[in-house]
Amino acid sequence: ALHGGAAGPSVPQGSGAAAPADAAGTGSVFRALSAEDGEQRPAEIESLCMKCFCSGVTRLLLTRIPFFREVIVSSFTCGSCSWANTEIQAAGRIQERGVRYSLTVSSRQDMDRQVVKTDCATARIPELDFEIPAFSQKGVLTTIEGLIDRAVAGLEQDQPVRRATDQEVASKIDEFIGKLKQLKEVHSPFTFIIDDPSGNSFVENPRAPQKDDALVVTHYRRSPQQAAMLGLQGEELDERPDDDAAEDLRNEVLQFNTNCPECNAPASTNMKLVQIPHFKEVIIMATNCDSCGHRTNEVKSGGAIEPQGTRITLRITDPSDMTRDILKSETCSVEIPELEFELGMGALGGKFTTLEGLLKDIRDLVERNPFSLGDSSTPSRTGKLQEFIGKLQEIIEGKAKAHLILDDPAGNSYLQNVYAPEEDPELRVERYERSFEQNEDLGLNDMKTEGYEAEEASGR
């Protein structure tokens, strides 16, 4: 509903417009986009207006965008009803990789940046949770302000009907349209993202060929679903260097089939390699079951066991502490001295969550204790558990202060420092030498990492 309707005739593959594209190498057909080029004139074709069905004129301009590539710009105007529309098509082939542009818009000048958005590209503004899906608009050469205006026009198109049939929905859309219009004033910075699997979209860098600090350009390998969307079935994979493969692994979510641990129905597990700031890489795995709704997530350390263990102590003094990120590995134990509570290694598994999420998991674990339910429970034990849960809930709600201690002999756990890279006054991180028992639990005492080649050779 965001696009205004059909445009003039598009340029099909194999039509007469393809021949000039082949001649692009000579530089005589695709000229650089410039307002001062007097010889750059569009071709005019009589076309049918899709609004009033009278004859109009489509103008085709074959041009080269500086620091980008060749494109075909088409503009249709109708002399009868004054309807106009513009489109843009990539003159070259689909690129080997997709591209993602992320621009931090912080001034009115940024709103005037030239944007090439193909029809298969997705445009997003995360601050408003706003998205223009792929294939919902024709390709266009415009500015960021122009894209917002097109979105506003598309939303306003059916508002009179909505006001008559559903006033509540119409009011919400009017409110959202107001937010979109406010963006054009740039009272506060926002993020504009274009994601194009074909690699043919573009956001202008006014400082080119120098780097633009506000613009982040990421090239990525298309997923099979994106390749199918572009009609590239059976696309062969190119051999890539190891560093490119590792970079793609960081940007992709891998998926493999498994069975639900609750109902044993077929399910899928998503796996993602994530870089935690000021820490290290971890592997997050999440399983969702469509049959019973069961959801699990697990975290594995992406690095080796550290030379020393880590003990992290946080003094919880404010409700905002509940939003701190926590990485709890499988080898980490949790202690809350004020509640005389200790959670051993392996309990709850590996988790990447917030402090509030971890405390709620502990609460759920205690509530599901089989010795506090049914015939196995006693009034005294049940009373103590309920008292413990009440105190834990007070900590979660920020009504009570306490200490949280994460003790990980493998050194692979993490608690967010909200003052990073400065020191956090409420957070203390200690490194210590592991004991023989801790090394035994980690399987390090029997692990030989030096001199094993010589022993293997002598054994032969």
Summary of the structure (lengths in Angstrom):
residues: 460
radius of gyration: 29.8
end to end distance: 74.0
largest distance: 93.9
contacts: 1262
relative contact order: 0.08
helix: 28%
strand: 31%
